[in-house]
Amino acid sequence: MNCRAGQRLPAGAKSILVCLFPYYVGDYPNRNLSRYAIVDDYHTITRKLLNKAVDILRKEFPEHSFESFIDSSPVREVYAGYLAGLGFIGKNGQLITEDYGSYCFIGEIVSTLELPAAIPSVKTCGACSLCINACPNGAIGKKGRINTAECRSQITQKKGELSAFEQQSIVQGGFAWGCDICTDVCPFNRNPKSTPINDFYCNIVPILTLDNYSELYKTRAYGWRGASMLERNLRLISGHSQVR
């Protein structure tokens, strides 16, 4: 649990309203960033929408408390989305929805208002193991267990000294941030609907470079890890740094 987020939980909370924010804006096959990172910082965009919903709920139910969360939440977001009936949990640990595949951010509104429970989805991945087979580092285990030390996306976000294996993983992936392999091969992501959220289309930048990263990181989801880590990754994938 995130401590600061946990402190904002309403006393006597009884319900969680789970919200999905689709972010698919097109394919961009030559990108060197995960799909969710080619748009403006989703925290800013989704928080604005969540706050608007919270304002309406507080006016409608003034005797109850409502607090919104996005990403750094005290709630297990993927599992909450499953319990809310919004999708099922794939073998890669992501929430998979019917219309948008796994291309959704998950937010929550925690409230003292008691609401009836939703019915979880009965769908599963079945016998499909495409994401497991496609993972270049074998980081996806059974039942959605991810070995984060082996996950290429997590490696691109790691600060400090990288091992030779970690450096090579970044070079082979070619991404300055993230890795979309397990999501790209998922059959439920083959024909996702584009997001209806207009703000996600405003400042799409699919390629991070040594020339633009120092400005972009200030307004992007990957900025929280700092500029030096992005520069390191860019130098690795561009060949400016020697893999030891």
Summary of the structure (lengths in Angstrom):
residues: 244
radius of gyration: 18.9
end to end distance: 36.6
largest distance: 61.0
contacts: 725
relative contact order: 0.19
helix: 38%
strand: 13%
